[in-house]
């Protein structure tokens, strides 16, 4: 019983880091994140849910991030979303 309680406590302690303020799949450079937040764009409408790992449709124009050519961004519902330019997958969402 003690082992189960200990294992549960460890799992709960580790899961706390999962619920951080920002969801990041890859290591998006901090200057890129700061740029996106400092330079909001007109919001776009994306059909379906936008989540980490989902691909943004080809018809949505991504705004390039200066000094970070691997990433572009959009705003959906006033939320900045950073996307990989390589595969158009969402890699960062600010909450």
C-alpha beads as a LAMMPS data file, in Angstrom:
LAMMPS data file: protein, C-alpha beads

95 atoms
94 bonds

1 atom types
1 bond types

-500.0 500.0 xlo xhi
-500.0 500.0 ylo yhi
-500.0 500.0 zlo zhi

Masses

1 110.0

Atoms # bond

1 1 1 0.000 0.000 0.000
2 1 1 2.860 2.379 0.835
3 1 1 4.427 1.702 -2.551
4 1 1 1.202 2.603 -4.310
5 1 1 0.872 5.823 -2.319
6 1 1 4.514 6.701 -2.988
7 1 1 4.150 5.981 -6.709
8 1 1 1.000 8.108 -6.846
9 1 1 2.706 10.986 -5.038
10 1 1 5.666 10.845 -7.434
11 1 1 3.374 10.824 -10.475
12 1 1 1.402 13.805 -9.169
13 1 1 4.585 15.732 -8.422
14 1 1 5.922 15.073 -11.918
15 1 1 2.652 15.988 -13.607
16 1 1 2.787 19.499 -12.167
17 1 1 5.360 20.502 -14.773
18 1 1 3.001 19.429 -17.532
19 1 1 0.526 22.131 -16.594
20 1 1 2.894 25.065 -17.010
21 1 1 1.628 28.409 -18.278
22 1 1 2.979 27.846 -21.784
23 1 1 2.793 24.661 -23.800
24 1 1 5.985 24.071 -25.775
25 1 1 6.729 21.011 -27.905
26 1 1 10.139 22.100 -29.153
27 1 1 12.616 24.563 -27.759
28 1 1 11.350 27.744 -29.414
29 1 1 13.927 30.464 -28.739
30 1 1 12.833 32.939 -26.074
31 1 1 13.456 35.959 -28.368
32 1 1 11.040 34.427 -30.902
33 1 1 8.359 34.032 -28.233
34 1 1 8.904 37.587 -27.048
35 1 1 8.678 38.898 -30.618
36 1 1 5.374 37.120 -31.240
37 1 1 3.860 38.483 -28.037
38 1 1 5.140 42.008 -28.756
39 1 1 3.852 41.956 -32.354
40 1 1 0.262 40.664 -32.374
41 1 1 -1.407 40.232 -35.745
42 1 1 -4.973 40.214 -36.909
43 1 1 -6.607 36.998 -35.730
44 1 1 -7.206 34.181 -38.180
45 1 1 -9.958 31.610 -38.179
46 1 1 -8.852 28.000 -38.206
47 1 1 -11.404 25.242 -38.644
48 1 1 -11.311 22.702 -35.829
49 1 1 -9.252 22.716 -32.684
50 1 1 -5.775 24.212 -32.631
51 1 1 -3.467 22.302 -30.310
52 1 1 0.190 21.477 -29.906
53 1 1 1.205 19.108 -32.686
54 1 1 -1.693 19.865 -35.024
55 1 1 -0.948 21.208 -38.489
56 1 1 -2.180 24.620 -39.553
57 1 1 -3.968 24.468 -42.942
58 1 1 -2.027 25.589 -46.028
59 1 1 -4.501 28.404 -46.723
60 1 1 -3.605 30.129 -43.424
61 1 1 -0.819 32.665 -43.976
62 1 1 1.954 32.372 -41.389
63 1 1 3.745 35.535 -40.289
64 1 1 7.537 35.003 -40.343
65 1 1 9.536 35.648 -37.180
66 1 1 12.664 37.734 -37.842
67 1 1 15.843 36.035 -36.622
68 1 1 13.957 32.708 -36.319
69 1 1 13.312 31.553 -39.906
70 1 1 12.273 28.073 -38.772
71 1 1 9.119 29.507 -37.201
72 1 1 6.087 31.538 -38.163
73 1 1 3.105 32.599 -36.129
74 1 1 -0.581 33.399 -36.133
75 1 1 -3.081 34.636 -33.586
76 1 1 -6.256 32.646 -32.987
77 1 1 -8.803 34.036 -30.503
78 1 1 -6.215 36.568 -29.238
79 1 1 -3.800 33.704 -28.502
80 1 1 -0.322 33.675 -30.084
81 1 1 0.547 30.397 -31.759
82 1 1 4.022 29.563 -33.085
83 1 1 4.206 27.124 -35.965
84 1 1 7.090 25.197 -37.502
85 1 1 7.623 26.479 -41.044
86 1 1 8.886 23.025 -42.055
87 1 1 5.685 21.080 -41.442
88 1 1 3.226 23.803 -40.295
89 1 1 2.705 22.039 -36.945
90 1 1 1.915 24.047 -33.833
91 1 1 4.928 24.042 -31.507
92 1 1 3.983 26.747 -28.990
93 1 1 0.777 28.183 -27.578
94 1 1 0.615 30.865 -24.895
95 1 1 -2.247 30.475 -22.447

Bonds

1 1 1 2
2 1 2 3
3 1 3 4
4 1 4 5
5 1 5 6
6 1 6 7
7 1 7 8
8 1 8 9
9 1 9 10
10 1 10 11
11 1 11 12
12 1 12 13
13 1 13 14
14 1 14 15
15 1 15 16
16 1 16 17
17 1 17 18
18 1 18 19
19 1 19 20
20 1 20 21
21 1 21 22
22 1 22 23
23 1 23 24
24 1 24 25
25 1 25 26
26 1 26 27
27 1 27 28
28 1 28 29
29 1 29 30
30 1 30 31
31 1 31 32
32 1 32 33
33 1 33 34
34 1 34 35
35 1 35 36
36 1 36 37
37 1 37 38
38 1 38 39
39 1 39 40
40 1 40 41
41 1 41 42
42 1 42 43
43 1 43 44
44 1 44 45
45 1 45 46
46 1 46 47
47 1 47 48
48 1 48 49
49 1 49 50
50 1 50 51
51 1 51 52
52 1 52 53
53 1 53 54
54 1 54 55
55 1 55 56
56 1 56 57
57 1 57 58
58 1 58 59
59 1 59 60
60 1 60 61
61 1 61 62
62 1 62 63
63 1 63 64
64 1 64 65
65 1 65 66
66 1 66 67
67 1 67 68
68 1 68 69
69 1 69 70
70 1 70 71
71 1 71 72
72 1 72 73
73 1 73 74
74 1 74 75
75 1 75 76
76 1 76 77
77 1 77 78
78 1 78 79
79 1 79 80
80 1 80 81
81 1 81 82
82 1 82 83
83 1 83 84
84 1 84 85
85 1 85 86
86 1 86 87
87 1 87 88
88 1 88 89
89 1 89 90
90 1 90 91
91 1 91 92
92 1 92 93
93 1 93 94
94 1 94 95
